[in-house]
Amino acid sequence: MKKLSRIASVVAMASIVGWLGLLWPSGAAAGGMTGGDCADCHVMHASQSGDDSLPTHAFLLTSSCLGCHSGDNNAGGTSTPLVLTASGAPKSLAGGDFRYINSGGDAYGHNTRELGNPEGIIANATPPGWEAGFAAHGQVGDGGGWGLSKLSCSGVWGCHGLHTAAEVNGSHHNNLNRGADGQATGEDGVPGKGYRFLNGIKGWEDDVYEYNVFNTPANGAHNIYYGEVRTADTASNTQTISYFCAECHGIFHGGAGTDGVSNTSFATPWVRHPVDIVMPTTAGTEYEHYTTYRVDTPIGSSDVTDNTMDLTTATDRIVMCLSCHRAHASPYPSSLRWDPTLIRSGEHNTNGCFACHSHKDGVVGG
């Protein structure tokens, strides 16, 4: 009887190990979970981790989003992107650092409920520039109710994962076969194959989240953001990074009209900055001096099959939302990439707006 009991125990243990192997397969492709213990992220019962209370995180997770993504980025610590610096000077990644929300407030970025700030509630209002209709992948907060909800990192009221689920589900495991190394192919319904777990969005991901660009400038590797060459106000390509922003801020995706979804008035004079549109290459125009890609004012590409760009071609000179803004938060109002109070016409400057509008600083020829 004891022998049979031991055999049964071995079989049961083998079954559990095999099941866990499905959650964290070995030999994962670049960009996915490449190894480690399941217990780094999951726990079967709360008491296993010294907690006598009931489990509080979905999917048997041991922590929240910020519980795993808070800390100080360093040269050897980029396998997990850290987006909230607790203390000291932030070593920000491409998306910026939520630290600036805690120190500055709503104006400095996306104040998600996970940060624990009372102003995270969108009280009786919708996000700035809200426009219904950008629902190709399930619009964030579709159906209304913003006044009763809080912006979150993921889910129905958030950015990452599916907008039909409460939290990110399975993304850290199903991003193992995203295509070529670094390429997020953007299949709808599979957030793990979307750019940075953004459902349905394409792009090329730098494997250290641009840490080296900002903190070790000698290494120039960077993300490639997906954009399209629009000729009309209609958002015809639903896989661009600017379309994703439009899921909450649709009016800002528009051109000269008031409706960012259907208006055909797509021409100068612009009443808001255009996105998913080409920055001209014509000699003698104010844009001619943007000849080297700049991570402080990035531009998009319609080709994200590799990490190269040719700035002499229109398809690699696409203006997008992230040309001016950080995705998470920044040291400047409106999550801008630069201090707007230092951008003055007539003063020679190659930063901020003048990185692209090089003649508008009052010095013809840049």
C-alpha positions as a Markdown table, in Angstrom:
| # | Residue | x | y | z |
|---|---|---|---|---|
| 1 | Met | 0.0 | 0.0 | 0.0 |
| 2 | Lys | 2.8 | 2.4 | 0.9 |
| 3 | Lys | 4.5 | 1.6 | -2.5 |
| 4 | Leu | 1.3 | 2.4 | -4.3 |
| 5 | Ser | 1.0 | 5.6 | -2.4 |
| 6 | Arg | 4.5 | 6.7 | -3.3 |
| 7 | Ile | 3.8 | 5.9 | -7.0 |
| 8 | Ala | 0.6 | 7.9 | -6.9 |
| 9 | Ser | 2.6 | 10.8 | -5.3 |
| 10 | Val | 5.2 | 10.7 | -8.1 |
| 11 | Val | 2.5 | 10.6 | -10.8 |
| 12 | Ala | 0.7 | 13.6 | -9.2 |
| 13 | Met | 4.0 | 15.6 | -8.9 |
| 14 | Ala | 4.8 | 14.8 | -12.5 |
| 15 | Ser | 1.4 | 16.1 | -13.6 |
| 16 | Ile | 1.8 | 19.3 | -11.7 |
| 17 | Val | 5.3 | 19.9 | -13.2 |
| 18 | Gly | 4.0 | 19.2 | -16.7 |
| 19 | Trp | 1.1 | 21.7 | -16.1 |
| 20 | Leu | 3.5 | 24.4 | -14.9 |
| 21 | Gly | 5.6 | 23.7 | -18.0 |
| 22 | Leu | 2.7 | 24.8 | -20.1 |
| 23 | Leu | 2.6 | 28.1 | -18.2 |
| 24 | Trp | 6.3 | 28.8 | -18.7 |
| 25 | Pro | 7.7 | 26.8 | -21.6 |
| 26 | Ser | 11.4 | 26.4 | -22.0 |
| 27 | Gly | 13.4 | 27.8 | -25.0 |
| 28 | Ala | 11.2 | 30.9 | -25.3 |
| 29 | Ala | 11.8 | 33.2 | -28.2 |
| 30 | Ala | 13.3 | 36.7 | -27.7 |
| 31 | Gly | 10.9 | 39.1 | -26.1 |
| 32 | Gly | 9.0 | 36.5 | -24.1 |
| 33 | Met | 9.4 | 34.7 | -20.8 |
| 34 | Thr | 12.8 | 33.0 | -21.4 |
| 35 | Gly | 13.1 | 31.1 | -18.2 |
| 36 | Gly | 12.9 | 31.1 | -14.4 |
| 37 | Asp | 10.6 | 29.8 | -11.7 |
| 38 | Cys | 6.8 | 30.0 | -12.0 |
| 39 | Ala | 6.9 | 31.0 | -8.3 |
| 40 | Asp | 8.6 | 34.3 | -9.3 |
| 41 | Cys | 5.2 | 35.5 | -10.4 |
| 42 | His | 2.6 | 32.9 | -9.2 |
| 43 | Val | 1.5 | 31.3 | -6.0 |
| 44 | Met | -1.0 | 28.5 | -5.5 |
| 45 | His | -2.1 | 29.6 | -2.0 |
| 46 | Ala | -1.5 | 32.9 | -0.3 |
| 47 | Ser | -0.2 | 31.1 | 2.8 |
| 48 | Gln | 2.7 | 29.8 | 0.8 |
| 49 | Ser | 4.2 | 33.3 | 0.8 |
| 50 | Gly | 3.6 | 33.9 | 4.5 |
| 51 | Asp | 0.2 | 35.5 | 4.0 |
| 52 | Asp | -2.7 | 34.0 | 6.0 |
| 53 | Ser | -5.3 | 36.0 | 4.1 |
| 54 | Leu | -7.1 | 34.9 | 0.9 |
| 55 | Pro | -5.4 | 35.5 | -2.4 |
| 56 | Thr | -6.0 | 39.0 | -3.7 |
| 57 | His | -4.5 | 39.0 | -7.2 |
| 58 | Ala | -6.1 | 37.4 | -10.3 |
| 59 | Phe | -4.4 | 34.6 | -12.2 |
| 60 | Leu | -2.6 | 33.4 | -9.0 |
| 61 | Leu | -0.2 | 36.4 | -9.3 |
| 62 | Thr | 1.8 | 37.3 | -6.3 |
| 63 | Ser | 1.7 | 41.0 | -6.9 |
| 64 | Ser | 0.1 | 43.9 | -8.8 |
| 65 | Cys | 1.4 | 45.5 | -12.0 |
| 66 | Leu | 3.4 | 48.1 | -10.1 |
| 67 | Gly | 4.5 | 45.5 | -7.6 |
| 68 | Cys | 6.6 | 43.9 | -10.3 |
| 69 | His | 7.4 | 47.0 | -12.3 |
| 70 | Ser | 8.6 | 49.3 | -9.6 |
| 71 | Gly | 12.2 | 49.9 | -8.8 |
| 72 | Asp | 15.4 | 51.5 | -10.2 |
| 73 | Asn | 16.4 | 50.5 | -13.7 |
| 74 | Asn | 20.1 | 49.7 | -14.1 |
| 75 | Ala | 22.3 | 48.3 | -16.8 |
| 76 | Gly | 21.8 | 44.7 | -15.8 |
| 77 | Gly | 18.1 | 45.0 | -14.8 |
| 78 | Thr | 16.3 | 45.6 | -18.0 |
| 79 | Ser | 14.7 | 42.2 | -18.4 |
| 80 | Thr | 11.7 | 43.6 | -16.4 |
| 81 | Pro | 10.9 | 47.2 | -17.3 |
| 82 | Leu | 10.5 | 49.3 | -14.2 |
| 83 | Val | 8.2 | 52.2 | -14.7 |
| 84 | Leu | 7.9 | 53.6 | -11.2 |
| 85 | Thr | 11.0 | 54.8 | -9.4 |
| 86 | Ala | 10.5 | 54.9 | -5.6 |
| 87 | Ser | 13.3 | 57.4 | -4.8 |
| 88 | Gly | 16.3 | 59.0 | -6.3 |
| 89 | Ala | 16.6 | 60.3 | -9.8 |
| 90 | Pro | 14.6 | 58.2 | -12.2 |
| 91 | Lys | 16.4 | 56.3 | -14.9 |
| 92 | Ser | 13.5 | 56.3 | -17.3 |
| 93 | Leu | 12.8 | 53.9 | -20.0 |
| 94 | Ala | 11.0 | 54.8 | -23.3 |
| 95 | Gly | 7.6 | 55.3 | -21.7 |
| 96 | Gly | 8.8 | 57.6 | -18.9 |
| 97 | Asp | 8.3 | 57.2 | -15.2 |
| 98 | Phe | 5.1 | 57.3 | -13.1 |
| 99 | Arg | 7.2 | 59.0 | -10.4 |
| 100 | Tyr | 6.4 | 62.3 | -12.0 |
| 101 | Ile | 2.7 | 61.7 | -11.3 |
| 102 | Asn | 3.3 | 61.2 | -7.6 |
| 103 | Ser | 5.4 | 64.4 | -7.5 |
| 104 | Gly | 3.5 | 66.6 | -9.9 |
| 105 | Gly | -0.1 | 65.3 | -10.2 |
| 106 | Asp | -2.5 | 64.5 | -13.1 |
| 107 | Ala | -1.0 | 67.0 | -15.5 |
| 108 | Tyr | 2.3 | 65.0 | -15.9 |
| 109 | Gly | 0.9 | 61.8 | -17.3 |
| 110 | His | -1.5 | 58.9 | -16.9 |
| 111 | Asn | -2.5 | 58.7 | -13.3 |
| 112 | Thr | -3.6 | 55.0 | -13.0 |
| 113 | Arg | -5.5 | 53.7 | -10.0 |
| 114 | Glu | -2.6 | 51.4 | -9.1 |
| 115 | Leu | -0.6 | 54.5 | -8.0 |
| 116 | Gly | -3.1 | 55.0 | -5.2 |
| 117 | Asn | -3.7 | 58.7 | -5.8 |
| 118 | Pro | -7.2 | 60.1 | -5.3 |
| 119 | Glu | -6.9 | 62.2 | -8.5 |
| 120 | Gly | -6.8 | 58.9 | -10.4 |
| 121 | Ile | -10.6 | 59.0 | -10.5 |
| 122 | Ile | -11.9 | 60.5 | -13.8 |
| 123 | Ala | -14.7 | 62.4 | -12.0 |
| 124 | Asn | -17.8 | 62.9 | -14.2 |
| 125 | Ala | -15.6 | 63.4 | -17.2 |
| 126 | Thr | -14.0 | 61.5 | -20.1 |
| 127 | Pro | -10.3 | 61.5 | -21.0 |
| 128 | Pro | -9.1 | 64.7 | -22.8 |
| 129 | Gly | -10.2 | 64.5 | -26.5 |
| 130 | Trp | -12.5 | 61.5 | -25.9 |
| 131 | Glu | -14.2 | 60.4 | -29.2 |
| 132 | Ala | -16.3 | 57.3 | -29.5 |
| 133 | Gly | -15.8 | 55.1 | -32.5 |
| 134 | Phe | -12.1 | 54.1 | -32.2 |
| 135 | Ala | -13.2 | 50.5 | -31.3 |
| 136 | Ala | -11.3 | 48.3 | -33.8 |
| 137 | His | -9.8 | 46.4 | -30.9 |
| 138 | Gly | -12.5 | 47.2 | -28.3 |
| 139 | Gln | -12.5 | 50.8 | -27.2 |
| 140 | Val | -11.2 | 51.7 | -23.8 |
| 141 | Gly | -14.1 | 52.3 | -21.5 |
| 142 | Asp | -16.5 | 51.7 | -24.4 |
| 143 | Gly | -20.1 | 52.2 | -23.2 |
| 144 | Gly | -19.5 | 55.1 | -20.9 |
| 145 | Gly | -19.2 | 55.2 | -17.2 |
| 146 | Trp | -15.9 | 57.1 | -17.0 |
| 147 | Gly | -17.2 | 59.2 | -14.0 |
| 148 | Leu | -17.5 | 56.0 | -11.9 |
| 149 | Ser | -14.2 | 54.5 | -12.9 |
| 150 | Lys | -10.5 | 54.9 | -12.6 |
| 151 | Leu | -7.9 | 54.6 | -15.3 |
| 152 | Ser | -5.9 | 51.5 | -14.8 |
| 153 | Cys | -2.7 | 49.9 | -16.2 |
| 154 | Ser | -4.8 | 47.2 | -18.1 |
| 155 | Gly | -8.2 | 45.9 | -18.9 |
| 156 | Val | -11.5 | 47.7 | -19.7 |
| 157 | Trp | -10.3 | 51.0 | -18.3 |
| 158 | Gly | -6.6 | 50.7 | -19.2 |
| 159 | Cys | -4.0 | 50.4 | -21.9 |
| 160 | His | -2.5 | 47.0 | -21.8 |
| 161 | Gly | -4.2 | 43.7 | -22.6 |
| 162 | Leu | -7.8 | 43.3 | -23.8 |
| 163 | His | -10.4 | 46.0 | -23.2 |
| 164 | Thr | -13.0 | 43.3 | -22.5 |
| 165 | Ala | -11.1 | 41.8 | -19.5 |
| 166 | Ala | -10.4 | 43.0 | -16.0 |
| 167 | Glu | -6.7 | 42.6 | -16.2 |
| 168 | Val | -3.9 | 41.4 | -18.6 |
| 169 | Asn | -4.5 | 37.7 | -19.1 |
| 170 | Gly | -1.8 | 35.4 | -20.5 |
| 171 | Ser | 0.2 | 38.2 | -22.3 |
| 172 | His | 3.5 | 37.3 | -20.6 |
| 173 | His | 3.2 | 33.8 | -21.9 |
| 174 | Asn | 1.7 | 34.2 | -25.4 |
| 175 | Asn | 4.2 | 36.7 | -26.6 |
| 176 | Leu | 6.7 | 33.9 | -27.3 |
| 177 | Asn | 6.1 | 33.6 | -31.0 |
| 178 | Arg | 5.6 | 37.3 | -32.0 |
| 179 | Gly | 7.4 | 37.0 | -35.4 |
| 180 | Ala | 10.9 | 38.1 | -36.1 |
| 181 | Asp | 13.0 | 39.1 | -33.1 |
| 182 | Gly | 11.7 | 42.3 | -31.7 |
| 183 | Gln | 8.7 | 42.6 | -34.1 |
| 184 | Ala | 5.3 | 42.8 | -32.5 |
| 185 | Thr | 2.9 | 41.7 | -35.3 |
| 186 | Gly | -0.3 | 43.0 | -33.6 |
| 187 | Glu | -2.8 | 40.2 | -34.0 |
| 188 | Asp | -6.1 | 41.4 | -32.7 |
| 189 | Gly | -7.2 | 39.5 | -29.6 |
| 190 | Val | -3.7 | 38.3 | -28.6 |
| 191 | Pro | -2.1 | 41.1 | -26.6 |
| 192 | Gly | 1.1 | 39.2 | -26.2 |
| 193 | Lys | 1.7 | 39.8 | -29.9 |
| 194 | Gly | 0.9 | 43.5 | -29.7 |
| 195 | Tyr | 3.5 | 46.2 | -29.2 |
| 196 | Arg | 4.3 | 46.2 | -25.5 |
| 197 | Phe | 1.1 | 44.2 | -24.8 |
| 198 | Leu | -1.1 | 46.8 | -26.5 |
| 199 | Asn | -3.8 | 44.7 | -28.3 |
| 200 | Gly | -3.7 | 44.9 | -32.0 |
| 201 | Ile | -0.8 | 47.4 | -32.3 |
| 202 | Lys | 2.3 | 46.7 | -34.3 |
| 203 | Gly | 5.9 | 47.9 | -33.7 |
| 204 | Trp | 9.5 | 46.9 | -33.2 |
| 205 | Glu | 10.6 | 46.6 | -29.6 |
| 206 | Asp | 14.1 | 47.4 | -28.3 |
| 207 | Asp | 14.9 | 44.6 | -26.0 |
| 208 | Val | 16.1 | 46.9 | -23.2 |
| 209 | Tyr | 13.2 | 49.4 | -23.6 |
| 210 | Glu | 15.6 | 52.2 | -24.7 |
| 211 | Tyr | 17.5 | 52.1 | -21.4 |
| 212 | Asn | 20.8 | 52.3 | -23.2 |
| 213 | Val | 19.7 | 55.3 | -25.3 |
| 214 | Phe | 18.7 | 57.4 | -22.3 |
| 215 | Asn | 21.2 | 56.3 | -19.7 |
| 216 | Thr | 24.2 | 55.1 | -21.9 |
| 217 | Pro | 24.0 | 57.3 | -25.0 |
| 218 | Ala | 26.8 | 55.4 | -26.7 |
| 219 | Asn | 24.3 | 52.7 | -27.6 |
| 220 | Gly | 21.7 | 54.0 | -30.1 |
| 221 | Ala | 19.3 | 51.1 | -30.2 |
| 222 | His | 15.6 | 52.3 | -30.0 |
| 223 | Asn | 12.0 | 51.2 | -30.6 |
| 224 | Ile | 10.4 | 51.5 | -34.0 |
| 225 | Tyr | 6.9 | 52.9 | -33.7 |
| 226 | Tyr | 4.3 | 51.9 | -36.3 |
| 227 | Gly | 2.6 | 54.7 | -38.3 |
| 228 | Glu | 0.8 | 55.1 | -41.6 |
| 229 | Val | 0.9 | 57.7 | -44.3 |
| 230 | Arg | -2.5 | 59.2 | -44.1 |
| 231 | Thr | -4.0 | 61.4 | -46.8 |
| 232 | Ala | -7.4 | 61.8 | -45.2 |
| 233 | Asp | -8.8 | 62.4 | -41.7 |
| 234 | Thr | -10.2 | 58.8 | -41.5 |
| 235 | Ala | -8.2 | 56.5 | -39.3 |
| 236 | Ser | -7.9 | 53.8 | -41.9 |
| 237 | Asn | -5.0 | 51.9 | -40.3 |
| 238 | Thr | -6.0 | 50.6 | -36.9 |
| 239 | Gln | -2.6 | 49.1 | -35.9 |
| 240 | Thr | -0.6 | 52.3 | -35.5 |
| 241 | Ile | 0.5 | 53.6 | -32.1 |
| 242 | Ser | -1.4 | 56.8 | -32.8 |
| 243 | Tyr | -4.6 | 54.9 | -33.4 |
| 244 | Phe | -4.1 | 53.2 | -30.0 |
| 245 | Cys | -3.8 | 56.6 | -28.3 |
| 246 | Ala | -7.0 | 57.6 | -30.2 |
| 247 | Glu | -8.9 | 54.9 | -28.4 |
| 248 | Cys | -9.0 | 57.4 | -25.5 |
| 249 | His | -8.0 | 60.6 | -27.2 |
| 250 | Gly | -9.7 | 60.3 | -30.6 |
| 251 | Ile | -10.4 | 63.9 | -31.3 |
| 252 | Phe | -6.6 | 64.6 | -31.2 |
| 253 | His | -6.2 | 62.0 | -34.0 |
| 254 | Gly | -8.1 | 64.3 | -36.3 |
| 255 | Gly | -7.1 | 67.0 | -38.7 |
| 256 | Ala | -8.8 | 70.4 | -39.3 |
| 257 | Gly | -12.3 | 69.3 | -38.4 |
| 258 | Thr | -14.0 | 68.7 | -35.1 |
| 259 | Asp | -14.7 | 65.0 | -35.6 |
| 260 | Gly | -11.5 | 62.9 | -35.4 |
| 261 | Val | -13.3 | 59.8 | -36.8 |
| 262 | Ser | -15.1 | 60.7 | -40.0 |
| 263 | Asn | -14.2 | 64.3 | -41.1 |
| 264 | Thr | -12.6 | 64.7 | -44.5 |
| 265 | Ser | -11.2 | 68.1 | -43.7 |
| 266 | Phe | -7.5 | 67.0 | -43.5 |
| 267 | Ala | -5.4 | 70.0 | -44.6 |
| 268 | Thr | -3.7 | 73.1 | -43.5 |
| 269 | Pro | -4.5 | 75.2 | -41.5 |
| 270 | Trp | -4.4 | 72.6 | -38.8 |
| 271 | Val | -6.4 | 73.3 | -35.6 |
| 272 | Arg | -4.5 | 70.5 | -33.8 |
| 273 | His | -1.2 | 68.8 | -34.5 |
| 274 | Pro | -1.7 | 66.1 | -37.1 |
| 275 | Val | -0.6 | 62.5 | -36.5 |
| 276 | Asp | 0.0 | 59.5 | -38.8 |
| 277 | Ile | 1.1 | 62.0 | -41.4 |
| 278 | Val | 4.4 | 62.4 | -43.2 |
| 279 | Met | 6.9 | 65.1 | -42.2 |
| 280 | Pro | 8.0 | 66.4 | -45.6 |
| 281 | Thr | 11.5 | 65.8 | -46.9 |
| 282 | Thr | 11.5 | 68.6 | -49.5 |
| 283 | Ala | 14.7 | 70.8 | -49.4 |
| 284 | Gly | 14.0 | 74.3 | -48.2 |
| 285 | Thr | 11.1 | 73.4 | -46.0 |
| 286 | Glu | 11.2 | 73.8 | -42.2 |
| 287 | Tyr | 11.5 | 70.0 | -41.8 |
| 288 | Glu | 14.6 | 69.4 | -43.9 |
| 289 | His | 17.0 | 69.3 | -41.0 |
| 290 | Tyr | 15.5 | 66.3 | -39.3 |
| 291 | Thr | 18.0 | 63.9 | -40.9 |
| 292 | Thr | 19.0 | 61.8 | -37.9 |
| 293 | Tyr | 16.5 | 59.9 | -35.8 |
| 294 | Arg | 16.2 | 61.4 | -32.3 |
| 295 | Val | 14.8 | 59.5 | -29.4 |
| 296 | Asp | 13.8 | 62.8 | -27.7 |
| 297 | Thr | 11.5 | 63.5 | -30.7 |
| 298 | Pro | 10.9 | 60.1 | -32.3 |
| 299 | Ile | 9.0 | 59.6 | -35.6 |
| 300 | Gly | 7.3 | 56.5 | -36.8 |
| 301 | Ser | 7.7 | 54.1 | -39.7 |
| 302 | Ser | 5.3 | 52.1 | -41.9 |
| 303 | Asp | 7.8 | 49.2 | -41.9 |
| 304 | Val | 8.4 | 47.5 | -38.5 |
| 305 | Thr | 9.9 | 44.3 | -39.8 |
| 306 | Asp | 13.3 | 45.3 | -38.6 |
| 307 | Asn | 14.9 | 48.1 | -36.5 |
| 308 | Thr | 16.2 | 50.2 | -39.4 |
| 309 | Met | 14.9 | 53.5 | -40.7 |
| 310 | Asp | 15.7 | 55.6 | -43.8 |
| 311 | Leu | 14.8 | 59.2 | -43.0 |
| 312 | Thr | 15.1 | 60.2 | -46.6 |
| 313 | Thr | 11.9 | 58.3 | -47.4 |
| 314 | Ala | 8.4 | 59.4 | -46.5 |
| 315 | Thr | 7.4 | 56.1 | -45.0 |
| 316 | Asp | 10.1 | 56.5 | -42.3 |
| 317 | Arg | 9.1 | 60.1 | -41.4 |
| 318 | Ile | 5.7 | 59.7 | -39.8 |
| 319 | Val | 4.6 | 62.1 | -37.1 |
| 320 | Met | 2.8 | 60.4 | -34.3 |
| 321 | Cys | 1.5 | 61.0 | -30.7 |
| 322 | Leu | 4.7 | 59.8 | -29.1 |
| 323 | Ser | 6.7 | 62.3 | -31.1 |
| 324 | Cys | 5.8 | 64.8 | -28.5 |
| 325 | His | 4.5 | 62.8 | -25.5 |
| 326 | Arg | 5.6 | 60.0 | -23.2 |
| 327 | Ala | 3.3 | 57.1 | -22.8 |
| 328 | His | 3.4 | 56.9 | -19.0 |
| 329 | Ala | 4.6 | 60.2 | -17.5 |
| 330 | Ser | 7.3 | 62.8 | -17.8 |
| 331 | Pro | 8.8 | 65.7 | -15.9 |
| 332 | Tyr | 6.8 | 68.1 | -18.0 |
| 333 | Pro | 3.1 | 69.0 | -18.2 |
| 334 | Ser | 0.9 | 66.9 | -20.5 |
| 335 | Ser | 3.5 | 64.2 | -20.4 |
| 336 | Leu | 5.6 | 66.1 | -22.9 |
| 337 | Arg | 9.1 | 65.1 | -23.8 |
| 338 | Trp | 10.5 | 68.6 | -23.2 |
| 339 | Asp | 9.8 | 71.7 | -21.2 |
| 340 | Pro | 7.4 | 73.8 | -23.3 |
| 341 | Thr | 8.4 | 77.0 | -21.6 |
| 342 | Leu | 11.9 | 76.8 | -23.1 |
| 343 | Ile | 10.7 | 76.7 | -26.7 |
| 344 | Arg | 10.6 | 80.3 | -27.9 |
| 345 | Ser | 10.5 | 81.5 | -31.4 |
| 346 | Gly | 13.4 | 83.6 | -32.5 |
| 347 | Glu | 15.9 | 81.9 | -30.2 |
| 348 | His | 18.2 | 79.3 | -31.9 |
| 349 | Asn | 17.2 | 76.0 | -30.5 |
| 350 | Thr | 17.2 | 72.5 | -31.9 |
| 351 | Asn | 15.1 | 70.9 | -29.1 |
| 352 | Gly | 11.4 | 70.2 | -28.7 |
| 353 | Cys | 9.2 | 71.6 | -31.4 |
| 354 | Phe | 12.3 | 72.9 | -33.2 |
| 355 | Ala | 13.7 | 69.4 | -33.7 |
| 356 | Cys | 11.2 | 69.1 | -36.6 |
| 357 | His | 10.2 | 72.7 | -37.2 |
| 358 | Ser | 13.8 | 73.7 | -37.6 |
| 359 | His | 13.2 | 77.1 | -39.3 |
| 360 | Lys | 10.7 | 78.4 | -36.8 |
| 361 | Asp | 13.4 | 79.1 | -34.2 |
| 362 | Gly | 14.2 | 82.2 | -36.3 |
| 363 | Val | 17.4 | 80.9 | -37.7 |
| 364 | Val | 16.9 | 79.8 | -41.4 |
| 365 | Gly | 19.0 | 76.8 | -42.1 |
| 366 | Gly | 18.5 | 75.3 | -38.6 |
